[in-house]
Amino acid sequence: MHTTAHRLKSTAMAVTAGLLLLAGASTLIPWAKASEANVIGYRSLCSFAPFSTLICLMGANVLLTLRKRLTQVPEE
């Protein structure tokens, strides 16, 4: 049975993963005032795109995988 602490941790992991997904997507947004072009060839909000995008997406994936494993009910 899941306690309130387990639910809170699960919710915190899901929210953090969601924020990482948003951060990853926002790194690809075109931004004319950027100091340098990214690897793809255009000026974006983050000049390290697409690498920063991949890092954020991998972090979200790790959190969601951990959340899934920690919230599984063990078989008896």
C-alpha positions as CSV (number, residue, x, y, z in Angstrom):
1,M,0.0,0.0,0.0
2,H,1.3,3.4,-0.9
3,T,1.6,6.0,1.8
4,T,1.3,9.8,1.4
5,A,5.1,10.1,1.3
6,H,5.2,7.6,-1.6
7,R,2.6,9.6,-3.5
8,L,4.4,12.8,-2.8
9,K,7.6,11.4,-4.1
10,S,5.9,10.0,-7.2
11,T,4.2,13.3,-7.9
12,A,7.5,15.2,-7.5
13,M,9.2,12.9,-9.9
14,A,6.5,13.3,-12.5
15,V,6.5,17.1,-12.1
16,T,10.3,17.3,-12.4
17,A,10.2,15.0,-15.5
18,G,7.5,17.3,-17.0
19,L,9.7,20.3,-16.4
20,L,12.6,18.6,-18.0
21,L,10.5,17.8,-21.0
22,L,9.5,21.5,-21.3
23,A,13.1,22.6,-20.8
24,G,14.3,20.2,-23.5
25,A,11.6,21.4,-26.0
26,S,12.4,25.1,-25.2
27,T,16.0,24.7,-26.1
28,L,15.1,24.4,-29.7
29,I,13.0,27.6,-29.9
30,P,14.5,30.0,-32.4
31,W,15.9,33.2,-30.8
32,A,17.3,36.0,-32.9
33,K,19.3,37.5,-30.0
34,A,21.4,34.4,-29.4
35,S,25.1,35.0,-29.3
36,E,25.9,31.9,-31.5
37,A,24.2,29.5,-33.8
38,N,23.7,26.0,-32.5
39,V,25.0,22.8,-34.1
40,I,21.9,22.5,-36.3
41,G,22.7,25.9,-37.8
42,Y,20.2,28.4,-36.5
43,R,20.2,30.7,-33.5
44,S,18.1,29.1,-30.8
45,L,17.3,29.8,-27.1
46,C,20.2,27.4,-26.2
47,S,23.3,27.4,-28.4
48,F,24.1,23.9,-27.1
49,A,21.0,22.4,-28.9
50,P,20.4,19.6,-29.8
51,F,22.8,18.2,-27.1
52,S,21.0,20.1,-24.3
53,T,17.7,18.8,-25.6
54,L,18.9,15.2,-25.5
55,I,20.3,15.7,-22.0
56,C,16.9,17.0,-20.7
57,L,15.0,14.2,-22.4
58,M,17.3,11.6,-21.0
59,G,16.9,13.1,-17.5
60,A,13.1,12.9,-17.9
61,N,13.3,9.3,-19.1
62,V,15.5,8.3,-16.1
63,L,13.0,10.0,-13.7
64,L,10.0,8.4,-15.2
65,T,11.6,5.0,-15.3
66,L,12.6,5.3,-11.6
67,R,9.1,6.4,-10.8
68,K,7.6,3.4,-12.6
69,R,9.9,1.0,-10.8
70,L,9.4,2.6,-7.4
71,T,5.6,2.6,-7.6
72,Q,5.2,-1.0,-8.9
73,V,3.3,-3.3,-6.5
74,P,5.5,-6.3,-5.8
75,E,4.1,-9.6,-6.8
76,E,3.4,-12.0,-4.0
